[in-house]
Amino acid sequence: MRPLGAIGFGLALAMQCVAAAPQGAPSPARADALVRLVRQDCGSCHGMRLTGGLGPPLTPQAIASKPDAALVSSILYGRGGTPMPPWRDFVSEREAEWIVGQLRKGFPDAR
């Protein structure tokens, strides 16, 4: 086996760190930013309490029958023929999954 060298060692270490990083929840600061985004930006159409408006309600009861993948897709890519825009430039797929999980529990208030 050949030695890695400085660049190879750094790359191997970075790959181990990524593999060991916990999956799922964003950092506390990013979670706060996502809560503000949903409450303010999504709330402008879905209602400030997410109970509906121009867009449908996003309460746990309202989304109970919707598959996670469909909700994540709506967040990331929008919904053609509706005012729902794509948010993929602002949130990652993992963050969209986190948002869906929070919506299913009853979305938290902004701090």
C-alpha positions as CSV (number, residue, x, y, z in Angstrom):
1,M,0.0,0.0,0.0
2,R,1.3,3.4,-1.0
3,P,1.5,6.3,1.6
4,L,-1.3,8.8,1.0
5,G,0.8,12.0,1.1
6,A,-0.6,15.3,2.5
7,I,-3.4,15.8,0.0
8,G,-4.5,12.2,0.0
9,F,-4.4,12.1,3.8
10,G,-6.5,15.3,4.0
11,L,-9.0,13.9,1.6
12,A,-9.2,10.6,3.4
13,L,-9.7,12.5,6.7
14,A,-12.4,14.7,5.2
15,M,-14.3,11.7,3.8
16,Q,-14.2,10.0,7.3
17,C,-15.6,13.2,8.9
18,V,-18.4,13.4,6.4
19,A,-19.2,9.7,6.8
20,A,-19.2,10.1,10.6
21,A,-21.3,13.3,10.6
22,P,-24.8,12.8,12.1
23,Q,-27.5,12.6,9.5
24,G,-30.8,14.5,9.8
25,A,-31.1,17.6,11.9
26,P,-29.4,20.8,10.8
27,S,-27.2,22.8,13.2
28,P,-29.2,24.8,15.8
29,A,-28.4,28.1,13.9
30,R,-29.5,26.6,10.6
31,A,-32.6,25.1,12.2
32,D,-33.6,28.6,13.5
33,A,-33.1,30.0,10.0
34,L,-35.2,27.3,8.5
35,V,-38.0,27.9,11.1
36,R,-38.0,31.6,10.2
37,L,-38.0,30.8,6.5
38,V,-41.0,28.5,6.8
39,R,-42.9,30.8,9.2
40,Q,-42.3,33.9,7.2
41,D,-41.8,32.9,3.5
42,C,-44.0,29.8,3.4
43,G,-46.4,31.5,5.9
44,S,-47.0,34.3,3.4
45,C,-49.0,31.8,1.3
46,H,-49.8,28.9,3.7
47,G,-50.9,31.3,6.5
48,M,-48.7,32.6,9.3
49,R,-49.9,29.7,11.5
50,L,-49.6,27.3,8.4
51,T,-53.4,26.7,8.6
52,G,-53.9,27.7,4.9
53,G,-54.4,30.8,2.8
54,L,-53.5,31.0,-0.9
55,G,-51.7,27.7,-0.3
56,P,-53.1,24.7,1.5
57,P,-52.7,24.1,5.2
58,L,-49.4,22.5,6.3
59,T,-50.7,21.2,9.6
60,P,-50.0,17.6,10.7
61,Q,-53.6,16.6,10.0
62,A,-53.6,18.2,6.5
63,I,-50.4,16.5,5.4
64,A,-51.0,13.1,7.1
65,S,-51.9,11.3,3.9
66,K,-49.2,12.9,1.8
67,P,-45.9,10.9,1.2
68,D,-42.7,12.5,2.5
69,A,-41.2,12.3,-0.9
70,A,-44.1,14.3,-2.5
71,L,-43.8,17.0,0.1
72,V,-40.0,17.2,-0.2
73,S,-40.4,17.4,-4.0
74,S,-42.9,20.2,-3.7
75,I,-40.5,22.2,-1.4
76,L,-37.5,21.7,-3.7
77,Y,-39.1,21.9,-7.2
78,G,-42.4,23.8,-6.6
79,R,-45.7,22.8,-8.1
80,G,-46.3,23.6,-11.7
81,G,-49.5,25.5,-12.5
82,T,-49.7,26.8,-8.9
83,P,-48.1,29.8,-7.1
84,M,-45.8,27.3,-5.3
85,P,-42.2,28.2,-6.2
86,P,-39.1,26.0,-6.1
87,W,-37.0,26.5,-2.9
88,R,-34.0,24.3,-4.0
89,D,-31.8,27.4,-4.2
90,F,-32.4,28.1,-0.5
91,V,-32.7,24.6,1.1
92,S,-31.0,21.3,0.5
93,E,-32.8,18.0,0.1
94,R,-31.8,17.1,3.7
95,E,-33.2,20.4,5.0
96,A,-36.4,19.9,3.0
97,E,-36.7,16.4,4.7
98,W,-36.2,18.0,8.1
99,I,-38.9,20.6,7.3
100,V,-41.3,17.9,6.4
101,G,-40.5,16.0,9.6
102,Q,-41.1,19.2,11.6
103,L,-44.4,19.8,9.8
104,R,-45.6,16.3,10.7
105,K,-44.9,17.1,14.4
106,G,-46.5,20.5,14.3
107,F,-44.1,23.1,13.1
108,P,-42.2,25.0,15.9
109,D,-42.5,28.7,16.4
110,A,-39.6,31.0,15.6
111,R,-37.4,32.0,18.5
